[in-house]
Amino acid sequence: MTLLWFRDPHAFAKDQVLGLGLEDQEDQPLYDGIDTLTRDQASYLRLLLVGHTDSNEVIRTTKEQFHIYLEAAQQFYVVPENTTLMQ
């Protein structure tokens, strides 16, 4: 599975679940977890997944690793920049 053509991080993560061969009802929590992510969190999940590619740009992960990445993404948040001007 190549990394090209995925601009929506939620769709990218769901495609990775399909790539793992996880299609039964037992794996529905992964899809539900992806759906609850904000766009920033889903983008972070994508970065975690892309960080584990081989030379052919194919992502190599396991179901257990995916769960770890999903939990990490659920804890991720962006701190807003301080816009107060100092004098």
Backbone hydrogen bonds, N-H to C=O, Kabsch-Sander energy under -0.5 kcal/mol:
donor,donor_aa,acceptor,acceptor_aa,energy
6,F,3,L,-0.7
7,R,5,W,-0.7
12,F,8,D,-2.2
13,A,9,P,-2.2
14,K,10,H,-2.3
15,D,11,A,-2.2
16,Q,12,F,-1.7
17,V,13,A,-1.6
18,L,14,K,-2.0
19,G,15,D,-2.1
20,L,16,Q,-1.3
21,G,18,L,-1.5
22,L,17,V,-1.8
23,E,21,G,-1.1
27,D,24,D,-1.7
28,Q,25,Q,-1.6
30,L,27,D,-1.3
31,Y,27,D,-1.0
32,D,28,Q,-2.7
33,G,29,P,-2.6
34,I,30,L,-2.2
35,D,31,Y,-2.2
36,T,32,D,-1.3
37,L,33,G,-0.5
37,L,34,I,-1.2
42,A,38,T,-2.7
43,S,39,R,-2.3
44,Y,40,D,-2.0
45,L,41,Q,-2.4
46,R,42,A,-2.2
47,L,43,S,-2.1
48,L,44,Y,-2.3
49,L,45,L,-2.3
50,V,46,R,-3.0
51,G,47,L,-1.6
52,H,49,L,-1.7
53,T,50,V,-0.5
54,D,58,V,-1.8
57,E,54,D,-2.0
59,I,1,M,-0.6
60,R,52,H,-2.4
61,T,59,I,-0.6
66,F,62,T,-2.6
67,H,63,K,-2.1
68,I,64,E,-1.8
69,Y,65,Q,-2.7
70,L,66,F,-2.6
71,E,67,H,-2.3
72,A,68,I,-2.2
73,A,69,Y,-2.5
74,Q,70,L,-2.1
75,Q,71,E,-1.0
76,F,72,A,-0.6
76,F,73,A,-0.8
79,V,77,Y,-0.5
83,T,81,E,-0.6
